[in-house]
Amino acid sequence: MTPTDNDRRTAYLLPVLALTLAPMFAGCGSEATDPGANVSDVPTSSSPTPAEDPKVAAAIADLARRQGVKSEEITVVSHDKVTWRDSSLGCPEPGKMYATVLTDGVRVVLEAAGKTYEYHGGESGPVTYCENPQEPVPGKGSSDAPQ
């Protein structure tokens, strides 16, 4: 029996595929299986503090301008990843239509002079002041989720 062209291609492609994929799987699970691993050796990812987050900084700057106060007089009450009920991002405008699709985004709540202000946005793009805010969908990714 003589090898066909397909047999030759397969014989060539399998080792190439194995060599290509091997680096992707190298070390998979090594952290979990190493009983001697020190927790302090495990890399951590840190989220930016609210003041370092560009969306929060933009919201603070906008509120300071709107209220005529210094940014130091504004407190970040919360900064959460949320899921909005539709593409209005929890801030629908009268007379406008919105896609009825769950939309991942953010909600920044600020306080100035004893009053709270909400800024809403999507995952990307800016946050905007929301005069009549709606609540996000309770659940995963929302600070409104039951604990």
Contacts in CASP RR format, 6 or more apart in sequence:
PFRMAT RR
TARGET T0000
AUTHOR 0000-0000-0000
METHOD contacts of the structure
MODEL  1
MTPTDNDRRTAYLLPVLALTLAPMFAGCGSEATDPGANVSDVPTSSSPTP
AEDPKVAAAIADLARRQGVKSEEITVVSHDKVTWRDSSLGCPEPGKMYAT
VLTDGVRVVLEAAGKTYEYHGGESGPVTYCENPQEPVPGKGSSDAPQ
3 11 0 8 1.000
31 37 0 8 1.000
31 42 0 8 1.000
50 56 0 8 1.000
50 76 0 8 1.000
50 79 0 8 1.000
50 108 0 8 1.000
51 57 0 8 1.000
51 60 0 8 1.000
51 76 0 8 1.000
53 79 0 8 1.000
55 79 0 8 1.000
55 106 0 8 1.000
55 108 0 8 1.000
55 119 0 8 1.000
55 121 0 8 1.000
55 126 0 8 1.000
55 127 0 8 1.000
56 76 0 8 1.000
56 79 0 8 1.000
56 108 0 8 1.000
58 126 0 8 1.000
58 127 0 8 1.000
59 108 0 8 1.000
59 110 0 8 1.000
59 119 0 8 1.000
59 127 0 8 1.000
59 129 0 8 1.000
60 71 0 8 1.000
60 74 0 8 1.000
60 76 0 8 1.000
60 110 0 8 1.000
61 71 0 8 1.000
62 119 0 8 1.000
62 129 0 8 1.000
63 69 0 8 1.000
63 74 0 8 1.000
63 110 0 8 1.000
63 112 0 8 1.000
63 117 0 8 1.000
63 119 0 8 1.000
63 129 0 8 1.000
64 70 0 8 1.000
64 71 0 8 1.000
64 73 0 8 1.000
64 74 0 8 1.000
64 112 0 8 1.000
66 129 0 8 1.000
67 112 0 8 1.000
67 113 0 8 1.000
69 112 0 8 1.000
69 113 0 8 1.000
73 112 0 8 1.000
73 113 0 8 1.000
74 110 0 8 1.000
74 111 0 8 1.000
74 112 0 8 1.000
75 110 0 8 1.000
75 111 0 8 1.000
75 112 0 8 1.000
76 108 0 8 1.000
76 109 0 8 1.000
76 110 0 8 1.000
77 109 0 8 1.000
77 110 0 8 1.000
77 111 0 8 1.000
77 116 0 8 1.000
78 107 0 8 1.000
78 108 0 8 1.000
78 109 0 8 1.000
78 143 0 8 1.000
79 106 0 8 1.000
79 107 0 8 1.000
79 108 0 8 1.000
79 109 0 8 1.000
80 106 0 8 1.000
80 107 0 8 1.000
80 141 0 8 1.000
80 142 0 8 1.000
80 143 0 8 1.000
81 104 0 8 1.000
81 105 0 8 1.000
81 106 0 8 1.000
81 141 0 8 1.000
81 142 0 8 1.000
82 104 0 8 1.000
82 105 0 8 1.000
82 106 0 8 1.000
82 107 0 8 1.000
82 136 0 8 1.000
82 137 0 8 1.000
82 141 0 8 1.000
82 142 0 8 1.000
82 143 0 8 1.000
82 144 0 8 1.000
83 102 0 8 1.000
83 103 0 8 1.000
83 104 0 8 1.000
83 105 0 8 1.000
83 136 0 8 1.000
83 137 0 8 1.000
83 139 0 8 1.000
83 140 0 8 1.000
83 141 0 8 1.000
83 142 0 8 1.000
84 90 0 8 1.000
84 102 0 8 1.000
84 103 0 8 1.000
84 104 0 8 1.000
84 105 0 8 1.000
84 120 0 8 1.000
84 122 0 8 1.000
84 136 0 8 1.000
84 137 0 8 1.000
85 100 0 8 1.000
85 102 0 8 1.000
85 103 0 8 1.000
85 134 0 8 1.000
85 136 0 8 1.000
85 137 0 8 1.000
86 92 0 8 1.000
86 98 0 8 1.000
86 99 0 8 1.000
86 100 0 8 1.000
86 101 0 8 1.000
86 102 0 8 1.000
86 103 0 8 1.000
87 98 0 8 1.000
87 99 0 8 1.000
87 101 0 8 1.000
87 103 0 8 1.000
88 96 0 8 1.000
88 98 0 8 1.000
88 134 0 8 1.000
89 103 0 8 1.000
89 105 0 8 1.000
89 120 0 8 1.000
89 121 0 8 1.000
89 122 0 8 1.000
90 120 0 8 1.000
90 130 0 8 1.000
90 133 0 8 1.000
90 134 0 8 1.000
90 135 0 8 1.000
90 136 0 8 1.000
91 118 0 8 1.000
91 120 0 8 1.000
91 128 0 8 1.000
91 130 0 8 1.000
91 131 0 8 1.000
91 132 0 8 1.000
91 133 0 8 1.000
91 134 0 8 1.000
92 98 0 8 1.000
92 134 0 8 1.000
102 137 0 8 1.000
103 122 0 8 1.000
104 122 0 8 1.000
104 123 0 8 1.000
105 120 0 8 1.000
105 121 0 8 1.000
105 122 0 8 1.000
105 123 0 8 1.000
106 120 0 8 1.000
106 121 0 8 1.000
106 122 0 8 1.000
106 123 0 8 1.000
106 127 0 8 1.000
107 118 0 8 1.000
107 119 0 8 1.000
107 120 0 8 1.000
107 121 0 8 1.000
107 133 0 8 1.000
107 136 0 8 1.000
107 143 0 8 1.000
108 118 0 8 1.000
108 119 0 8 1.000
108 120 0 8 1.000
108 127 0 8 1.000
109 116 0 8 1.000
109 117 0 8 1.000
109 118 0 8 1.000
109 119 0 8 1.000
110 116 0 8 1.000
110 117 0 8 1.000
110 118 0 8 1.000
110 119 0 8 1.000
111 117 0 8 1.000
117 129 0 8 1.000
118 129 0 8 1.000
118 130 0 8 1.000
118 133 0 8 1.000
119 127 0 8 1.000
119 128 0 8 1.000
119 129 0 8 1.000
119 130 0 8 1.000
120 127 0 8 1.000
120 128 0 8 1.000
120 130 0 8 1.000
120 133 0 8 1.000
121 127 0 8 1.000
121 128 0 8 1.000
135 144 0 8 1.000
136 142 0 8 1.000
136 144 0 8 1.000
138 144 0 8 1.000
138 145 0 8 1.000
138 146 0 8 1.000
139 145 0 8 1.000
139 146 0 8 1.000
END
